[in-house]
């Protein structure tokens, strides 16, 4: 699982506009006390970034799921 967030600041000087992350993640769908949920952790390294931006990102995702019956 991967969902990188590419961003651009069009007002920045050339060479400082883009943030381009590359990475990987894992996720698990499970049930806790009869509540379905999804857990994920993702790591990204910003291969292109402004000088003052972070080199790495670590993202944790917790989603409650509410399935419907058909």
Secondary structure in CASP SS format (residue, H / E / C, confidence):
PFRMAT SS
TARGET T0000
AUTHOR 0000-0000-0000
METHOD secondary structure of the structure
MODEL  1
X C 1.00
X C 1.00
X C 1.00
X C 1.00
X C 1.00
X C 1.00
X E 1.00
X E 1.00
X C 1.00
X C 1.00
X C 1.00
X C 1.00
X C 1.00
X C 1.00
X C 1.00
X C 1.00
X C 1.00
X E 1.00
X E 1.00
X E 1.00
X E 1.00
X E 1.00
X E 1.00
X E 1.00
X E 1.00
X E 1.00
X E 1.00
X E 1.00
X E 1.00
X E 1.00
X E 1.00
X E 1.00
X C 1.00
X C 1.00
X E 1.00
X E 1.00
X E 1.00
X E 1.00
X E 1.00
X E 1.00
X E 1.00
X E 1.00
X E 1.00
X E 1.00
X E 1.00
X E 1.00
X E 1.00
X E 1.00
X C 1.00
X C 1.00
X C 1.00
X C 1.00
X C 1.00
X C 1.00
X C 1.00
X E 1.00
X E 1.00
X E 1.00
X E 1.00
X E 1.00
X E 1.00
X E 1.00
X E 1.00
X E 1.00
X C 1.00
X C 1.00
X C 1.00
X C 1.00
X C 1.00
X C 1.00
END
